[in-house]
Amino acid sequence: MQNNKSDVLIIGAGGAGLVAALHAHENGMKVRVLTKEYPTRSQTCMAQGGINAALGNAGEDATESHVQNTLKSANGLASEVEIRRLCENAPEAVAWLDSIGVCFSRTKDSKIAQRALGGASASRACYAQDYTGLKILHTLYDRCLACGIEILNEKFLLEVLKNGNKACGVEVLDIRSGVKEVYSAKAVILATGGYSRVYAKNSTNATASTGDGIAIALKAGAKVSDMEFVQFHPTGLKSSSILISESARGAGGYLLNSKGERFIDELKPRDIVSRAINDEMLKGEEIFLDIRHLGEAFIDAQLPQERKLAKLYENVDPVHDLIPVKAVAHYTMGGIDVNDTTSTCVDGLFACGECANHSVHGANRLGGNSLLELVVFGKLAGESAALYAQDKSYLHVEVMSKEEATKEIQVDFYKVREELGELFYKDVGIVRDKKTLEKTLEKVNSFLEQTSQMGVKDTSHVYNTNRIEFLEFQNTLAVSKMILLGAIARDESRGAHFRSDKPQKDENYSKHTLQDLQGVL
Ligand SMILES: Cc1cc2nc3c(=O)[nH]c(=O)nc-3n(C[C@H](O)[C@H](O)[C@H](O)COP(=O)(O)OP(=O)(O)OC[C@H]3O[C@@H](n4cnc5c(N)ncnc54)[C@H](O)[C@@H]3O)c2cc1C
């Protein structure tokens, strides 16, 4: 193996990881990025709608409106200071992306084009057709390669290694060879994405969004916060959960029930629209997105991916047909608890992107604010890790992990994974109540006990996907317990966390739910 030391080691090559890498590199650090897939398969590539910045290119807008919209959506559960940092840095973040080559769509007078997304008082989302995340990620990847940043693919994070309370490296599994490897570093940044895949196929997310970094950070002694806040997106395709972007509603698309009636203002925040869909479905209605009136020319120019996805995965052509949709798990507001420098409570361990809680989304994220978070807080994480690493030396790295013993497999984890996903969608979804949450927790505890009877049937080393999926499943299970503990502890309703037994907001809960491995703190 090549020299395994780097000043700053980043786990995850999505938008957050690559932005952090570029900024740590710019601060003179030797940077290495490890990722379990290829960078271009990261979740970030799936982002369609856009990235928010109050540029005012599509009508009047102001940074203060962006701040106020974000505060309102966060519902008393975010830091105003951090929201101001997010929104005030937004124009610069978009200008930076533009300067490194992201090909944003343009207005007739060559300004960056902007469109409306839910919960925003202005057309604020800057976009590249409906391929915004893909264009951003490809450009970041290109920049990293041009800067000589080393990106190693197919390395699965197993553990953050510590010396005392200081992070000093990681242990990973090389997926190609099946061999474990150790990388040491002065500072480690986790940028491993969210945990919506707890909901299995009822999620818009890439299969890799299994909350690995969060489960592993917890084991390393970090804390997590607000894990109960999972955002449901109103328009996942009915059969596959693949996302039809909010930009379709932003452009004027309608939501209809089986009677052809509109039942909600489509541009309300996602928690409200998703609950309205849930209510309709409980009455036996099917839900459809209707964009036929936007016309073929507009759809092909502005929403080409949505048309392709609807044709391919739902067998309908949105130019002529209604699109069957349902609300599905989409974004996770909770994550690794970080301070205002993106540092966790473990020295030298930082986190950014969807795996972290930067206290900007609170109870409900606004569409377009996540890509923005990757750029603003990815930069901060790169700079903070560089500052931390600057005067540190490499610490001794001790690996405690033991070889797994061969055992008889009595429980098929694939079946449990599917059961968990269905259970969460039904009982820890858009509407929850304490009794059902407690029952689900009992079930999850019993799954956790049974993990000793689960395992990997495939004993090969090279590209053993059975082994990787088992590791991911265990991380998902750990994260699912955190979601439940948070949802039970939060005895109120707020944003994406709606408890039918406590339907009102309670000011006593206007604070983050903080947890460590032992439980809610
Ligand atoms: C369909 C869809 C559309 C969206 N559209 C928008 C939008 O228009 N605007 C917006 O603001 N937001 C949007 N979002 C949200 C946004 O895309 C994500 O929040 C964001 O891209 C997350 O970026 P990230 O860098 O934190 O994580 P990711 O892009 O998920 O990257 C995580 C990285 O970590 C790696 N990784 C994970 N686990 C391990 C492990 N164990 N070992 C090693 N590496 C690991 C992965 O391989 C990957 O490289 C959308 C989300 C979805 C699902």
PDBQT file of the ligand as one rigid body, heavy atoms in Angstrom, charges set to zero:
ROOT
HETATM    1  C1  LIG A 601     -33.234  12.690  -5.674  1.00  0.00    +0.000 C 
HETATM    2  C2  LIG A 601     -32.689  13.812  -4.854  1.00  0.00    +0.000 A 
HETATM    3  C3  LIG A 601     -32.751  15.109  -5.322  1.00  0.00    +0.000 A 
HETATM    4  C4  LIG A 601     -32.234  16.155  -4.563  1.00  0.00    +0.000 A 
HETATM    5  N1  LIG A 601     -32.298  17.432  -5.053  1.00  0.00    +0.000 NA
HETATM    6  C5  LIG A 601     -31.766  18.444  -4.330  1.00  0.00    +0.000 A 
HETATM    7  C6  LIG A 601     -31.776  19.781  -4.847  1.00  0.00    +0.000 A 
HETATM    8  O1  LIG A 601     -32.253  20.032  -5.947  1.00  0.00    +0.000 OA
HETATM    9  N2  LIG A 601     -31.240  20.761  -4.088  1.00  0.00    +0.000 N 
HETATM   10  C7  LIG A 601     -30.697  20.526  -2.851  1.00  0.00    +0.000 A 
HETATM   11  O2  LIG A 601     -30.229  21.464  -2.212  1.00  0.00    +0.000 OA
HETATM   12  N3  LIG A 601     -30.658  19.264  -2.365  1.00  0.00    +0.000 NA
HETATM   13  C8  LIG A 601     -31.165  18.220  -3.066  1.00  0.00    +0.000 A 
HETATM   14  N4  LIG A 601     -31.125  16.952  -2.568  1.00  0.00    +0.000 N 
HETATM   15  C9  LIG A 601     -30.366  16.686  -1.331  1.00  0.00    +0.000 C 
HETATM   16  C10 LIG A 601     -28.867  16.644  -1.640  1.00  0.00    +0.000 C 
HETATM   17  O3  LIG A 601     -28.655  16.056  -2.891  1.00  0.00    +0.000 OA
HETATM   18  C11 LIG A 601     -28.086  15.858  -0.591  1.00  0.00    +0.000 C 
HETATM   19  O4  LIG A 601     -28.437  16.288   0.689  1.00  0.00    +0.000 OA
HETATM   20  C12 LIG A 601     -26.603  16.078  -0.774  1.00  0.00    +0.000 C 
HETATM   21  O5  LIG A 601     -26.230  15.812  -2.105  1.00  0.00    +0.000 OA
HETATM   22  C13 LIG A 601     -25.781  15.225   0.173  1.00  0.00    +0.000 C 
HETATM   23  O6  LIG A 601     -24.418  15.427  -0.148  1.00  0.00    +0.000 OA
HETATM   24  P1  LIG A 601     -23.268  14.829   0.750  1.00  0.00    +0.000 P 
HETATM   25  O7  LIG A 601     -21.981  15.200   0.123  1.00  0.00    +0.000 OA
HETATM   26  O8  LIG A 601     -23.483  15.165   2.166  1.00  0.00    +0.000 OA
HETATM   27  O9  LIG A 601     -23.478  13.250   0.645  1.00  0.00    +0.000 OA
HETATM   28  P2  LIG A 601     -23.498  12.273  -0.632  1.00  0.00    +0.000 P 
HETATM   29  O10 LIG A 601     -23.576  12.976  -1.918  1.00  0.00    +0.000 OA
HETATM   30  O11 LIG A 601     -24.535  11.263  -0.274  1.00  0.00    +0.000 OA
HETATM   31  O12 LIG A 601     -22.070  11.600  -0.571  1.00  0.00    +0.000 OA
HETATM   32  C14 LIG A 601     -21.714  10.696   0.453  1.00  0.00    +0.000 C 
HETATM   33  C15 LIG A 601     -20.384  10.075   0.098  1.00  0.00    +0.000 C 
HETATM   34  O13 LIG A 601     -19.946   9.263   1.182  1.00  0.00    +0.000 OA
HETATM   35  C16 LIG A 601     -19.541   7.995   0.713  1.00  0.00    +0.000 C 
HETATM   36  N5  LIG A 601     -19.745   7.027   1.798  1.00  0.00    +0.000 N 
HETATM   37  C17 LIG A 601     -20.887   6.752   2.476  1.00  0.00    +0.000 A 
HETATM   38  N6  LIG A 601     -20.665   5.779   3.370  1.00  0.00    +0.000 NA
HETATM   39  C18 LIG A 601     -19.351   5.429   3.269  1.00  0.00    +0.000 A 
HETATM   40  C19 LIG A 601     -18.539   4.459   3.898  1.00  0.00    +0.000 A 
HETATM   41  N7  LIG A 601     -19.003   3.594   4.810  1.00  0.00    +0.000 N 
HETATM   42  N8  LIG A 601     -17.221   4.395   3.542  1.00  0.00    +0.000 NA
HETATM   43  C20 LIG A 601     -16.716   5.217   2.594  1.00  0.00    +0.000 A 
HETATM   44  N9  LIG A 601     -17.454   6.130   1.945  1.00  0.00    +0.000 NA
HETATM   45  C21 LIG A 601     -18.758   6.236   2.278  1.00  0.00    +0.000 A 
HETATM   46  C22 LIG A 601     -20.422   7.755  -0.518  1.00  0.00    +0.000 C 
HETATM   47  O14 LIG A 601     -19.845   6.810  -1.378  1.00  0.00    +0.000 OA
HETATM   48  C23 LIG A 601     -20.434   9.162  -1.123  1.00  0.00    +0.000 C 
HETATM   49  O15 LIG A 601     -19.278   9.375  -1.898  1.00  0.00    +0.000 OA
HETATM   50  C24 LIG A 601     -31.663  15.898  -3.300  1.00  0.00    +0.000 A 
HETATM   51  C25 LIG A 601     -31.617  14.582  -2.821  1.00  0.00    +0.000 A 
HETATM   52  C26 LIG A 601     -32.137  13.554  -3.582  1.00  0.00    +0.000 A 
HETATM   53  C27 LIG A 601     -32.114  12.154  -3.034  1.00  0.00    +0.000 C 
ENDROOT
TORSDOF 0
